[in-house]
Amino acid sequence: MRAVTPLQLSRLISNAAADKKARGIVRLDIRQKTSIADYFVICEGDTDRQVRAITDSIIEAGKGKGVRPLRIAGYGEGSWVVLDYASVIVHIFLPGERSYYDLESLWKSPAKADAAAGNGSKQPAKERPRPAKKPAGPTRRRIRSA
């Protein structure tokens, strides 16, 4: 059997998540940012049962290609499940957990984050002009102990 590349594995995982109606599926290429993995796949389910169903679908799709996760965390709670495939790390969230941890903005490059924010153009965002005067420094507050 031919080995699955990290890109192929991330696509397989994304498709398996989509089969279970996962919402907001995002594949992030993090090769230039860290050595922990090549890709993150991030998605969400509406309920803990759906999060576990998405997880099961991803695991079964991987088994079909001869790939198994090295570690699974959070399956019992079902609010944030992490599947570690070494080169691909999968995060399956409930919506509240996903917005709280906001992994996409932590791991996306700034140019991509600007485009995702609705900038609409492929050009990098213009820098804001700097204020002519420095803002006042922090005020000193006396901390009283009880």
C-alpha positions in Angstrom: 0.0 0.0 0.0 1.3 3.5 -0.9 2.0 5.9 1.9 -0.4 8.8 2.4 1.2 12.3 2.3 0.2 14.9 4.9 -1.7 16.9 2.3 -3.6 13.8 1.2 -4.4 12.9 4.8 -5.6 16.4 5.5 -7.9 16.2 2.5 -9.2 12.8 3.6 -9.9 14.1 7.0 -11.7 17.1 5.7 -13.9 15.0 3.4 -14.7 12.5 6.3 -15.7 15.5 8.5 -17.9 16.9 5.7 -19.6 13.5 5.4 -20.9 14.0 8.9 -22.0 17.6 8.2 -19.2 19.2 10.1 -19.3 23.0 9.9 -16.6 25.5 9.2 -14.0 23.0 8.0 -10.6 24.7 7.7 -7.2 23.2 6.7 -4.2 25.3 7.9 -0.8 24.7 6.4 1.5 25.3 9.5 4.7 23.9 8.0 6.4 27.4 8.0 5.3 28.1 11.6 6.1 25.0 13.6 7.6 21.5 13.5 4.8 19.9 15.5 2.8 19.1 12.4 2.3 20.0 8.7 -1.4 20.7 8.8 -4.2 21.5 11.3 -7.7 20.5 10.3 -10.3 22.4 12.3 -14.1 21.9 12.3 -17.1 21.9 14.5 -20.2 20.0 15.3 -23.5 21.3 16.8 -23.6 18.8 19.7 -21.3 16.5 21.6 -22.8 13.6 19.8 -22.1 15.1 16.4 -18.5 15.9 17.5 -18.0 12.2 18.4 -19.7 11.1 15.1 -17.3 13.4 13.1 -14.4 11.9 15.1 -15.6 8.3 14.3 -15.9 9.1 10.6 -12.4 10.6 10.5 -10.9 7.6 12.3 -12.8 5.1 10.0 -11.7 7.0 6.8 -8.1 6.9 8.0 -8.3 3.1 8.8 -9.4 2.6 5.2 -6.1 4.1 4.0 -4.1 2.3 6.7 -3.6 5.3 8.9 -4.5 5.5 12.6 -4.2 8.4 15.0 -1.3 8.2 17.5 -3.4 9.8 20.2 -7.1 10.8 20.8 -8.0 13.3 23.4 -11.3 14.7 24.6 -13.6 12.1 23.0 -15.5 11.4 26.3 -16.5 15.0 26.9 -17.1 15.7 23.2 -16.6 19.5 23.4 -13.1 19.5 21.9 -11.6 16.3 20.4 -8.0 16.3 19.2 -6.7 13.6 16.9 -3.0 13.4 16.5 -1.8 11.9 13.2 1.7 13.2 13.7 1.8 15.2 10.4 -1.8 16.3 10.7 -3.6 17.4 13.9 -7.3 17.5 13.9 -9.4 19.7 16.2 -13.2 19.0 16.3 -15.0 21.6 18.5 -18.4 22.6 19.8 -19.1 26.1 18.5 -18.5 27.8 21.9 -15.2 26.1 22.4 -14.0 26.9 18.9 -14.7 30.6 19.2 -13.1 30.7 22.7 -9.8 29.1 21.7 -9.8 30.6 18.2 -7.0 28.5 16.8 -7.5 29.9 13.3 -6.4 33.4 14.2 -3.5 32.0 16.3 -2.1 29.9 13.4 -3.0 31.8 10.2 -0.5 34.2 8.7 -1.4 37.9 9.0 -2.0 38.4 5.3 -4.5 35.5 5.2 -6.2 36.7 8.4 -6.7 40.1 6.7 -8.3 38.5 3.7 -10.5 36.3 5.8 -11.7 39.4 7.7 -13.5 40.6 4.7 -10.8 42.8 3.1 -11.8 41.2 -0.2 -8.6 42.1 -2.0 -5.5 40.0 -2.6 -3.3 43.1 -1.7 -1.9 43.3 1.8 -3.8 45.7 4.1 -2.3 49.2 4.3 -0.7 50.2 7.5 -2.4 52.8 9.7 -0.7 56.1 10.0 1.0 56.5 13.3 -0.3 59.2 15.7 1.8 62.4 15.7 2.0 62.4 19.5 2.8 59.6 21.8 0.0 58.5 24.0 0.3 59.2 27.7 2.2 56.6 29.6 0.5 54.2 32.1 -0.7 55.8 35.3 0.9 54.6 38.5 -1.6 53.1 40.8 -0.9 52.2 44.4 -1.9 48.7 45.3 -3.1 48.3 48.8 -2.9 44.9 50.5 -5.4 43.8 53.0 
